[in-house]
Amino acid sequence: MQAGLYLITPDEADTERLVARVKPLLEFAELLQYRNKAADPALRAAQAAALAPLCRAAGVPFIVNDDARLAASVKANGVHLGEHDGTVAAARAILGSAAIVGVSCYDDLQRARAAADDDADYIAFGAFFPSTTKPNARRATPALLAAAGSLGLPMVAIGGITADNAPPLLAAGADLLAVVGGVFDAPDPVAAAREFRSLFTASRP
């Protein structure tokens, strides 16, 4: 898993528009996660099915938020698990041993240790900054990233991240920056995604 931009989809009700918004951004992303908390199961299934081949064509691993069975049904590369979404082992039983399974650890180093013990592929911390996607999210600090570095897993930072506030997170050890609004709500999403990618090319040869 390479360091870089971990792009997360916005809550978009129009599947065709979602695909059109995502497609030009994939060249700047290391991973794409499909997440739509506002959609019903039928819409989530349709949108995941539309995004999966787009990601395959672009060579970008496709991750589904919360739902390992949906991930399996569209042949996604993996699943991202929150605290109520089951275990890493259960996800691998559905998706296979080669699947990418990431775990949200919020502001909790002990949860990150448990995820590492469970053979998660990456751990995610945040929110680091105020976020319109999750306004009431628990807050994490760069010190948490530094403390979790000894676990030896790729670390994802999430929550209100912009190209301007990201450098301290990278300095603390974040490998991937998970972004929704910082790209999709930008006046020019392609320029925003390109700027995120430049953070990694500048700091990591």
Buried (B, 14 or more C-beta within 10 A) or exposed (E): BEBBBBBBBBEBEEBEEBBEBBBEBBEBBBBBBBBBEEBEEEBBBBBBBBBBEBBBEBEBBBBBBBBBEBBBBBEBBBBBBEEEBBBBEEBBEBBEEEBBBBBBBBBBBEBBBBBBEBEBBBBBBBBBBEBEBBEEBEBBBBEBBBBBBEBEBBBBBBBBBBBEEBEEBBEBBBBBBBBBBBBBEBEEBEEBBBBBBEBBEEEEE
